[in-house]
């Protein structure tokens, strides 16, 4: 497992309604707990450096991460609009692996424009924009799982 995997797990737990999640792979154990009063975090920041997680030695490694809420370092802009996933599935930026993405950061979009595909149960669902504006940020990596109501794009409304 790598740092990107840890970050994806934290985001999934943060955006879900579950309060505790644990996974074990080989000799590495990960436990993520959120909204747990009285629990003291073992680390001051949930996004750990790779060296802090993978300690030297052959003994079993365990990572405990407690989070009440991860606050985005980006300032909140009232003119920004989050386009959220209407379904659970796998996020794809392009219609096929060989094709160009539907949109890129900085692109101007209009209401109804196709932004991505969310695959659910082998069905490809085109996700359309609710608003017109400019893509400020793509919040999800390509080919990653998304949850219902998870923010996918940040749009600066016209």
Secondary structure as a PSIPRED ss2 file (coil, helix, strand):
# PSIPRED VFORMAT (PSIPRED V4.0)

   1 X C   1.000  0.000  0.000
   2 X C   1.000  0.000  0.000
   3 X H   0.000  1.000  0.000
   4 X H   0.000  1.000  0.000
   5 X H   0.000  1.000  0.000
   6 X H   0.000  1.000  0.000
   7 X H   0.000  1.000  0.000
   8 X H   0.000  1.000  0.000
   9 X H   0.000  1.000  0.000
  10 X H   0.000  1.000  0.000
  11 X H   0.000  1.000  0.000
  12 X H   0.000  1.000  0.000
  13 X H   0.000  1.000  0.000
  14 X H   0.000  1.000  0.000
  15 X H   0.000  1.000  0.000
  16 X C   1.000  0.000  0.000
  17 X C   1.000  0.000  0.000
  18 X C   1.000  0.000  0.000
  19 X C   1.000  0.000  0.000
  20 X E   0.000  0.000  1.000
  21 X E   0.000  0.000  1.000
  22 X E   0.000  0.000  1.000
  23 X E   0.000  0.000  1.000
  24 X E   0.000  0.000  1.000
  25 X E   0.000  0.000  1.000
  26 X C   1.000  0.000  0.000
  27 X C   1.000  0.000  0.000
  28 X E   0.000  0.000  1.000
  29 X E   0.000  0.000  1.000
  30 X E   0.000  0.000  1.000
  31 X E   0.000  0.000  1.000
  32 X E   0.000  0.000  1.000
  33 X E   0.000  0.000  1.000
  34 X E   0.000  0.000  1.000
  35 X C   1.000  0.000  0.000
  36 X C   1.000  0.000  0.000
  37 X C   1.000  0.000  0.000
  38 X C   1.000  0.000  0.000
  39 X C   1.000  0.000  0.000
  40 X C   1.000  0.000  0.000
  41 X C   1.000  0.000  0.000
  42 X C   1.000  0.000  0.000
  43 X C   1.000  0.000  0.000
  44 X C   1.000  0.000  0.000
  45 X C   1.000  0.000  0.000
  46 X C   1.000  0.000  0.000
  47 X C   1.000  0.000  0.000
  48 X C   1.000  0.000  0.000
  49 X C   1.000  0.000  0.000
  50 X H   0.000  1.000  0.000
  51 X H   0.000  1.000  0.000
  52 X H   0.000  1.000  0.000
  53 X H   0.000  1.000  0.000
  54 X C   1.000  0.000  0.000
  55 X C   1.000  0.000  0.000
  56 X C   1.000  0.000  0.000
  57 X C   1.000  0.000  0.000
  58 X C   1.000  0.000  0.000
  59 X C   1.000  0.000  0.000
  60 X C   1.000  0.000  0.000
  61 X E   0.000  0.000  1.000
  62 X E   0.000  0.000  1.000
  63 X E   0.000  0.000  1.000
  64 X E   0.000  0.000  1.000
  65 X E   0.000  0.000  1.000
  66 X E   0.000  0.000  1.000
  67 X E   0.000  0.000  1.000
  68 X C   1.000  0.000  0.000
  69 X C   1.000  0.000  0.000
  70 X C   1.000  0.000  0.000
  71 X C   1.000  0.000  0.000
  72 X C   1.000  0.000  0.000
  73 X C   1.000  0.000  0.000
  74 X C   1.000  0.000  0.000
  75 X C   1.000  0.000  0.000
  76 X C   1.000  0.000  0.000
  77 X C   1.000  0.000  0.000
  78 X C   1.000  0.000  0.000
  79 X C   1.000  0.000  0.000
  80 X E   0.000  0.000  1.000
  81 X E   0.000  0.000  1.000
  82 X E   0.000  0.000  1.000
  83 X E   0.000  0.000  1.000
  84 X E   0.000  0.000  1.000
  85 X C   1.000  0.000  0.000
  86 X C   1.000  0.000  0.000
  87 X C   1.000  0.000  0.000
  88 X C   1.000  0.000  0.000
  89 X E   0.000  0.000  1.000
  90 X E   0.000  0.000  1.000
  91 X E   0.000  0.000  1.000
  92 X E   0.000  0.000  1.000
  93 X C   1.000  0.000  0.000
  94 X E   0.000  0.000  1.000
  95 X C   1.000  0.000  0.000
  96 X C   1.000  0.000  0.000
  97 X C   1.000  0.000  0.000
  98 X C   1.000  0.000  0.000
  99 X C   1.000  0.000  0.000
 100 X C   1.000  0.000  0.000
 101 X E   0.000  0.000  1.000
 102 X C   1.000  0.000  0.000
 103 X C   1.000  0.000  0.000
 104 X C   1.000  0.000  0.000
 105 X C   1.000  0.000  0.000
 106 X C   1.000  0.000  0.000
 107 X C   1.000  0.000  0.000
 108 X E   0.000  0.000  1.000
 109 X E   0.000  0.000  1.000
 110 X C   1.000  0.000  0.000
 111 X C   1.000  0.000  0.000
 112 X C   1.000  0.000  0.000
 113 X C   1.000  0.000  0.000
 114 X E   0.000  0.000  1.000
 115 X E   0.000  0.000  1.000
 116 X E   0.000  0.000  1.000
 117 X E   0.000  0.000  1.000
 118 X E   0.000  0.000  1.000
 119 X E   0.000  0.000  1.000
 120 X E   0.000  0.000  1.000
 121 X C   1.000  0.000  0.000
 122 X C   1.000  0.000  0.000
 123 X E   0.000  0.000  1.000
 124 X E   0.000  0.000  1.000
 125 X E   0.000  0.000  1.000
 126 X E   0.000  0.000  1.000
 127 X E   0.000  0.000  1.000
 128 X E   0.000  0.000  1.000
 129 X C   1.000  0.000  0.000
 130 X C   1.000  0.000  0.000
 131 X C   1.000  0.000  0.000
 132 X C   1.000  0.000  0.000
 133 X E   0.000  0.000  1.000
 134 X E   0.000  0.000  1.000
 135 X E   0.000  0.000  1.000
 136 X E   0.000  0.000  1.000
 137 X E   0.000  0.000  1.000
 138 X E   0.000  0.000  1.000
 139 X C   1.000  0.000  0.000
 140 X C   1.000  0.000  0.000
 141 X C   1.000  0.000  0.000
 142 X C   1.000  0.000  0.000
 143 X C   1.000  0.000  0.000
 144 X E   0.000  0.000  1.000
 145 X E   0.000  0.000  1.000
 146 X E   0.000  0.000  1.000
 147 X C   1.000  0.000  0.000
 148 X C   1.000  0.000  0.000
 149 X C   1.000  0.000  0.000
 150 X C   1.000  0.000  0.000
 151 X E   0.000  0.000  1.000
 152 X E   0.000  0.000  1.000
 153 X E   0.000  0.000  1.000
 154 X E   0.000  0.000  1.000
 155 X E   0.000  0.000  1.000
 156 X E   0.000  0.000  1.000
 157 X E   0.000  0.000  1.000
 158 X C   1.000  0.000  0.000
